[in-house]
Amino acid sequence: MWGFPLGAVSTQTKVFETKEAIAHGADEIDMVLQIGALINNDLDTVKKDILAVREASKGKVLKVIFENCYLNDSQIKNACDICLEANVDFIKTSTGFGTGGATIENVRLMKEIVGNQIKIKASGGIRDKETAVKYIALGVDRIGTSSGIKIVKA
């Protein structure tokens, strides 16, 4: 997972780490977008960062983590639009280290923007079957949880 948890490392570092991970057998790459740049509306920096990691991870699954708890709807929309343009495979709601995890409202917004063009992983705060089912009903493709066994057994 590159740039964890705030996406604040350089693009060059993310690209290097991506190539190293793939050289050691990684099939999926998680990266945190540059949250500070997104909040400051520096969309060009966010886009270049994601595109560079996308290029370095060709042929592998690329998941971009937004950390929605720090973002407003407009920023989430901008992040979704950039990820659509960059042809990423997944967008994710949270690293698990922020002030909050997935919310129904954020996931609904993400799904409205990306449709079926990008898969969505809802992560953070999903600890029971009822909550997981709500996200699945919204169309998420993966659930990130530390309560997987509890959820499956419920």
N, C-alpha and C positions, 0 to 999 in steps of 0.2 A: 504494500500500500504506500504510494508515493505522495509526499507532501502532507503526511498525516500529522496532526488533525486539521490544520488550517490552510493547507495548500501554499504555505509561505516559502517553501524552498524554490530555488531557481528552476526555470524550465530545463536548463542544461542538466541539472541534477536529476530531475524526473526522467529525462530521456536516458541518461546513463543508467539509472536504476532499472528502468524498463528493459533496456537491452541486456543488462546483467541477469535479471530475473528470467527472461526468455532463454538466455544461454544456459541457465540452470534448470530449465524444464517447465517454467510457468506457462500455463495456457490462458490464464486470465490475469488482467492487470487492473488494480483499483488505484485511482488517483483522486486527490482532492483538488477541485478547481481553486483558482486563486481568489479566495473569498474577499480579501481586502480590495483587490482590483475590481471585483464585481460590485461590491458595495459602493465603491468610488466611481462607478459607471465607466471604468476603463475596460470596455468590452473588447477592444483590440488585444489587450494583454491577455485577457481570459481566453479569447479565441486562439491566439498564437500558441499559448501554453497547451491547450487541449489538442490542437492540430499537430503539434510537435510530438506529443505522446502517442497520438493516433498513428502517425507515420512510423514511429519506432515500434509500434505494436501490431503492425499489419499482420493479418492472419490469425490474430489472437483476440480474445474477448476483452474489450475495454469498457470499464465501468467508471463513471465520473460521479463523485460524491459532491453534493451541493452544500450540506450542513444547513438545511432549511431554517433551523431555529434562529439563525442570524439574518435571514433574508426576508424581504417583503415580497408581495405577489409580483410586482414588476421585475424585481431581480430574479425571481424564480423563472418568470417567463423569458427573460433575457438568457439565462443559463440554458433553458430548454432549447431555445432557438439556436444558440451556438452549438449545442450538442447535436441537434438535427443536422446542421451544416457540416459538422465534423464527422458525421456518420459513426457515432459511438454506438456501442451495443446496449449498454444499460445506463440509466441514471439512478442515483441512490439518494435517499433523503438525509442520511445522517452517518457520521462516523461512530456515534455512540459516546463521544467525548464532549459534545456540546451541551447547551443548557436544556435541550429537549430533543426528542426523537421525531418519528413520523407522526403526522397528523392527517386525519381524513381529508381536511380541507386542502392541505398542500398536495397530497397524492392525487386528489380529484383534479386540481389545477394542472399538475404535471401531465396527467393522462389526457386532459382536454387539449393540451398543446401538442404533445408528441403522438397521440393516438396509438397506433400499433407499429409506428416506425422505429421506436426505441422501447426496449423492455424497461420495466421499473422494478427496483428493489426497495421495499419499504423496510427501514431499519430503525431501531430505537424505540423502546417503550412497548413493544408487542410481547406481552407476557402470558396471554391466555388465548384459548381457542376462539372465543367470541370476537376478540379484537382481530385475530388473524383472519377469521372468516370475513369480517368487514372489508379488510384490505384486498382479499382475494376477490370479493364481489366487485370491487372497483377496477379490477383488471391487473393487479400487480402480478409480476412473474416470479418474484422471489420474496421471501420474508427473511429478514435478518433478525435473529433473536437468540438470546442465551437460554430461552425456555422451551427449546424445541421438543424435548422429551415430554415435558409437562403438557404441551399443546397437543402432541400426537396421541398421548394416552387419555386425554380428556374426552 
